[in-house]
Amino acid sequence: MVILAGIMCLIFLCGSIVVLSSFPVKLHEKSGFVRKKSEKKDAFSYLFDVYG
């Protein structure tokens, strides 16, 4: 029973991480992928600034 509860907690933890990490991705996709340098950066731009 303890093993089953542990597996359920692990599934819940992984699911909540996926759901919470999808919010910044959705917010970034709304603003579009192509932006000019002169535009104001959004709050999550540092998460997606890979080569900058």
Buried (B, 14 or more C-beta within 10 A) or exposed (E): EEEEEEEEEEEEEEEEEEEEEEEBEEEBEEEEEEEEEEEEEBEBEEEEEEEE
